[in-house]
Structure formats: C-alpha cells, structure tokens
Amino acid sequence: MPETRIGKAVHDALERALAGATPVMALAAARELVPEGIERARFDHLTEGMPRFLERIEAFRRRRRVGRELVEFSLAVRENLTSTQFYAGDALFRGVFDLGFLYDDGNVAVIDHKTGARVPNLNITEQLEGYAVLAAAWFRPVRRVWLGVHWVGDAEVDWVRPLAAADVLHDLVPRVLANIEAAALAVDDGPRANPGVWCERCSYRSVCPSGIEFRFEPVDDDEPDQE
C-alpha cells in the first residue's frame, strides 16, 4: 500500500543518512523507491524535517560518549532471554531497532521512527515495551533503557520515562511473554483481529474485515443529519 512504500522509503533515507551519507544523497536515493506523483510528493513533504533531526543527532553525538551506534539493528532472544541469531530456530522474540545508542555509562537509548501523524498524548509505553525487553536481555551490562518515538514529519522525539534494567526484567518480561503466549493461542484458535487506534496505521486494513468495520462504521439511513 502507499503508506507502506512511503514508510519504507523514509526508513531507507534515515538509515543511509545515519550510516554516513549526506542528507541530500540519502533522500535522493530513497526518493527513487516511491512512484512519481502523489506518493513522491508525500515523501518529500514528510522528509522536510529530516535534516533538522540529523543535526540534532550529530549534536547529541558530540555531547555524549556513545560506545556503539545501532542502525536497523536486528536482535532476538530465546525463551530464557538469552541472545540468539535473528533467524535462529530457537528464537522466541525478535525485533529491529530503527536507531539505538549504547553509552559508556551503561545506558541504552532506542528510537523508533514513525511516519504517521503525530498523535497528542499517545501512550507509547506499551508499544516500546518489547524493545525494552530485547535491549535489557541482549545487552546484559545495561543498567537503564531510554525509549523514544521519532515523529519524522515533525522532526521531534517523544520520550517515555527511562526504565531500570531490573524493572524491565521484573515487570515487563512477564507481560511480554504472556502476550506472546496469548498470540500463539489466538493463532491456534483461528486468526482474530483486535481493532483499535492503530488500525489507521495498518497496511492490511483494506483486506481486514474488522479493520474496515472499525474505520467505516455503518450509518443509519434514518438519521436525518447523516449523509
């Protein structure tokens, strides 16, 4: 779908720029991934603030002692929360960090790029809990995990409260594992949609009956004020 193509192109541009390409070169290469016309215009509009974000990242690098930078970093853990290869057969939980920083002081920051509209007061804690679990399990010496969402269109990052690694392992791990088990049971019982606010961001809503119903609620023909 168009949203998916544009989102992938934006991620490609950010990945290239964070890996060392100039913003102009990164944007030019990623722009070729979307068709000409409306989609390319939307890509151009969405990435207008990308140079500002990259400038902030560069200033951040100068201020903080970053031991390791993670760009499109794939990682996976086993059921016992030990690290394994992303495509390993014993991998229980996988994830990809859009952007991450390992500091010399034992902290890690994970940033997730979002190309959708910025939603005021959106609770992003639950969305990022999986990243926190992966970070705490994969990088054992880490003492604290910072989580943020980069709203590409606004060139802004919303941060949630930093989490101590001990709290992640004690509070979040059981919750994430329970969600994985519930998802597996749901597949065994037959796929069931769970419509909600994220339906508007889903690339499969055009073929999802529940998603269509959630987005286009039926209108009562007898109501005079409705068209």
C-alpha positions in Angstrom: 0.0 0.0 0.0 1.1 3.6 -0.4 1.7 4.1 3.3 4.0 1.1 3.4 6.0 2.2 0.4 6.4 5.7 1.7 7.3 4.4 5.2 10.0 2.1 3.8 11.4 4.8 1.7 11.7 7.2 4.7 13.3 4.5 6.8 15.8 3.9 3.9 16.7 7.6 3.8 17.2 7.7 7.5 19.3 4.5 7.5 21.5 5.9 4.7 22.0 9.2 6.4 22.7 7.7 9.9 25.2 5.4 8.2 27.2 8.4 6.9 25.6 9.5 3.6 24.8 13.2 3.3 21.1 14.1 3.7 20.9 15.1 0.1 22.3 11.8 -1.2 20.2 9.8 1.2 17.0 11.5 0.3 17.7 11.3 -3.4 18.3 7.5 -3.3 15.3 6.8 -1.1 13.1 9.0 -3.3 13.5 6.6 -6.2 11.8 3.9 -4.1 8.4 5.6 -4.4 6.4 6.2 -7.6 6.2 9.7 -9.1 3.1 11.7 -8.4 1.2 11.9 -5.1 3.4 9.3 -3.2 6.6 11.1 -4.1 5.1 14.4 -3.1 4.1 12.9 0.2 7.6 11.6 0.7 9.1 15.0 0.0 6.7 16.7 2.5 7.3 14.1 5.1 11.1 14.3 5.0 11.4 18.1 5.0 12.3 17.9 8.7 14.8 15.1 8.4 17.9 17.3 8.1 16.9 19.0 11.4 16.6 15.6 13.1 20.0 14.6 11.7 21.6 17.9 13.0 20.2 17.1 16.5 21.6 13.6 16.3 25.0 14.9 15.3 25.0 17.4 18.2 23.9 14.6 20.5 26.9 12.5 19.4 29.3 15.3 20.2 27.8 15.8 23.7 27.5 12.2 24.8 30.1 9.4 24.9 28.5 6.9 22.6 30.2 3.5 22.8 28.2 1.9 19.9 25.6 3.1 17.5 22.9 0.7 16.2 21.1 1.4 12.9 18.4 -1.0 11.7 19.8 -3.5 14.3 18.2 -6.9 14.3 18.2 -9.0 17.5 16.4 -11.9 19.0 16.1 -13.8 22.3 15.3 -17.3 23.4 12.6 -18.3 25.9 15.1 -18.0 28.7 16.0 -14.4 27.5 19.5 -15.3 26.2 20.5 -13.8 22.9 20.5 -15.7 19.7 20.6 -15.1 15.9 17.6 -13.3 14.4 16.6 -16.2 12.2 17.6 -19.0 14.6 15.1 -21.7 15.2 15.2 -21.2 18.9 14.3 -17.5 18.7 11.1 -16.8 20.6 11.0 -13.0 20.3 12.6 -10.8 17.6 12.9 -7.1 16.9 14.6 -4.5 14.9 15.8 -1.2 16.4 15.5 1.7 13.9 18.2 3.5 15.9 20.0 2.9 19.1 22.8 4.2 21.2 24.9 2.3 23.7 26.6 4.7 26.2 29.8 4.2 28.1 27.9 4.8 31.3 25.8 1.6 31.0 22.7 3.2 29.4 21.0 2.4 26.1 18.6 4.5 24.1 16.3 3.1 21.4 14.4 5.3 18.9 11.6 4.1 16.7 10.9 6.1 13.5 7.2 6.8 12.8 6.0 8.2 9.5 2.3 8.5 10.6 0.7 11.6 12.0 1.8 12.6 15.5 -0.9 11.7 18.0 -1.1 14.0 21.0 -0.9 12.3 24.4 -0.4 8.9 22.7 0.7 6.3 25.2 3.7 4.9 23.5 4.9 2.9 26.5 3.2 -0.3 25.6 4.4 -0.1 22.0 8.0 0.1 23.1 7.9 -2.4 25.9 9.1 -5.1 23.6 12.2 -3.0 22.6 13.0 -2.6 26.3 12.8 -6.3 26.9 15.1 -7.0 23.9 17.6 -4.3 25.0 17.8 -5.5 28.6 18.1 -9.1 27.6 20.6 -8.7 24.7 22.8 -6.1 26.4 23.2 -7.6 29.9 25.5 -4.9 31.3 23.0 -2.2 30.6 21.6 -0.5 33.7 18.9 1.8 32.2 16.9 1.8 29.0 15.6 5.0 27.3 12.8 4.7 24.8 11.6 7.3 22.2 9.5 7.7 19.1 10.8 9.9 16.3 7.9 11.5 14.5 9.5 12.1 11.2 7.1 14.7 9.9 7.6 16.9 12.9 11.3 16.1 13.4 10.6 15.5 17.1 11.2 12.7 19.5 8.8 11.8 22.3 10.5 10.0 25.2 8.9 7.8 27.9 10.2 7.5 31.4 13.6 5.7 31.5 13.4 2.2 32.8 15.9 0.4 35.0 17.0 -2.9 33.6 15.9 -4.7 36.8 12.4 -3.2 36.4 12.3 -4.3 32.8 13.2 -7.9 33.7 10.8 -7.9 36.7 7.8 -6.1 35.3 7.9 -6.1 31.5 9.3 -9.5 30.7 6.3 -11.5 32.2 3.9 -9.2 30.4 5.6 -9.6 27.0 5.9 -13.4 27.4 2.2 -13.5 28.3 1.3 -11.5 25.2 3.4 -13.9 23.0 1.6 -16.9 24.5 -1.8 -15.3 24.0 -0.9 -14.5 20.4 0.1 -18.1 19.8 -3.1 -19.4 21.3 -5.1 -17.0 19.1 -3.5 -18.4 16.0 -4.3 -21.9 17.1 -8.0 -20.9 17.6 -8.0 -19.1 14.2 -6.9 -15.6 13.4 -8.9 -12.8 15.1 -8.4 -9.1 14.6 -8.1 -6.7 17.5 -9.3 -3.4 16.1 -8.2 -0.2 17.8 -6.5 3.2 17.2 -3.6 1.5 15.3 -6.0 0.3 12.6 -5.5 3.6 10.8 -1.7 2.8 10.5 -2.1 -0.8 9.4 -1.1 -1.7 5.9 -3.6 -4.6 5.8 -6.8 -2.8 6.7 -8.0 -2.9 3.1 -8.3 -6.7 3.4 -9.2 -6.9 7.1 -13.0 -7.1 7.8 -12.6 -5.9 11.3 -10.3 -3.1 10.2 -12.8 -2.0 7.6 -15.7 -2.0 10.0 -13.6 -0.1 12.6 -12.7 2.6 10.0 -16.0 2.8 8.2 -18.8 2.5 10.8 -22.2 1.9 9.3 -24.5 4.9 9.2 -28.2 4.7 10.0 -30.2 5.9 6.9 -33.0 7.0 9.2 -30.8 9.7 10.8 -31.6 13.0 9.0 -28.3 14.6 10.0 -26.2 12.0 8.3 -25.3 11.9 4.7 
